[in-house]
Amino acid sequence: MAFEIQPRQSLIVYTYSLKQTRQLKRYGTVMYVSKKMRYVVLYVNQDQVAALTDQLSHLRFVKRVVASHRPEISETFNGVAEEVATSEAKDDDQ
């Protein structure tokens, strides 16, 4: 049996109160809890994001659930410096 990496994504769960933070552990891995801003960063499998977002939003103590956009962002930066330099040159010409 080979080890297979599961694609994961973070969900930011805004709550009314942090008393129920322990209940969120059953949905995924709690990575961070902000006491001041009252949100929890929860890591879940990427294929379960839509279903868990719906489930979590129906909980009584949850204000809203926001999915992270990090998987959608390209992490390759080949040629980015050249693109920035050409766009700055175009702006200087105008």
N, C-alpha and C positions, 0 to 999 in steps of 0.2 A: 504494500500500500504506500503510494507516494504522497508526500505532503503537498497540498495544493493551497495556494494563497487565495483567500476569499477577498474580493473587492469590497471595501467598506466605505461608508459615507457617514458624515456627522449630521446630526439633527440638533438644532438649538431649540430647546423647549422652554418657553417663558411661562412662569407659574405665578399664581397669586400668593402662594406661601411655600416656603421650603420644607415644611413639615412632612410632606409626602414624597420627598426626594428619594427615599429608600424604595418606594413602590416602582420607580422608573428603572430600577436595576433588572427587573424581570423582562424588560423590552430590549435592553442592550447594555453595553458597557458605559458606565458613567465615567467620563474623563475629567470633567471640571464642573464645579458648582460656584456660581457667583452669588454671594450672599447679598451684596449691595444692589445688584441689578436684577436679582431673582430669576436667573436662568440656569439651565443645566445643559452641558454639551454631552450628547449621547451618541456613541458609535454603534451603528447597526450594519448588517449585511446590505449591500447595495440593491439586491433584488427584492428586499422587503421594505424599502423606503416608502413607497406609496401606501402600502397597507398599514404600516406603523404610524405614518403621519395621520392617517384617518382615525386610527384607534386612539392615538394620543390626544388628538384634538377633541375627542368626545369625553375625555376625562374631566371631572368636575373642577379640579384644581389647576388645569392648564389653560392659559390665556391663548397662546398660539404656538404653532410649530413651524419652524423654518428649516428647510433643507440646505445644506452647504452646497455652494456652486463650484467647489474645488475640482471635482471630477470632470467638469465641463471645460475647465481652463487648460490650455495647452502649456505643458511645462518644458517645452523645448524652446530654447532661446537662440537658435541658430539664425543669424541674419537680422536680429532685432536692432542691433546697434546701427546697422546700415539703413534700416527703415526709418529710424528716428532721425538720423543725420539727413536723409533725403527729404523728410517731411519738414525739418527745420529750415533747410535750404529753400524749399518752396515757399514757406511762410516769410522768409526774408526777402524773397523776390517780389512779393505782393505788397 
